[in-house]
């Protein structure tokens, strides 16, 4: 199945390291450069806004999916009008389902509890055999290392079954994320260094 859309999970806040916003913009630019559509949580602030801005500034297409109660918290209504497609859902469950259905791959930039919950759910669905879509941790500045250590610990203690179905890529360099996803979707092994892609999961 060809990759046409990339779902990005990330924080609605900018975080304390300017590298997070820069990574969001760079990922958005890469998505647009490869002719792919961004599917994301609809926010126009923080890292979410940076990813969308990166896509739009480079001629790409953006689908924002946001529950009504979060519109004024995570976005500005004027900025939402700049998206190619906006879907307002009744609740978080509908939002996550719509994002999953419209996406061919998933990338997780730095974020908080909501971001963590989203990618963990996608990993869970993969473990249960509900999808085989590529999953990537964008490990900007080692942000996700504590999470990856926890997953290693759970696996070592026998709590991650069917581990062959839960193999997200861990990529440090943002510009290599989209090429790696496209390579994986073609059944190829991405020719990236061990320092960029860690097959620890």
QUISULBEL-V160547 format. One record per helix or strand. SS is the DSSP state (alpha for helix, beta for strand). FROM is the first residue (numbers start at 0). LEN is the number of residues. Records with the same first field share a line. If there is no record, write none. Layout:
# QUISULBEL-V160547
SS = FROM-LEN + FROM-LEN
This chain:
# QUISULBEL-V160547
beta = 4-5 + 36-4 + 60-7 + 84-5 + 104-4 + 133-5 + 168-3 + 196-1
alpha = 17-16 + 45-11 + 67-7 + 76-4 + 91-10 + 112-15 + 139-3 + 144-12 + 162-3 + 173-12
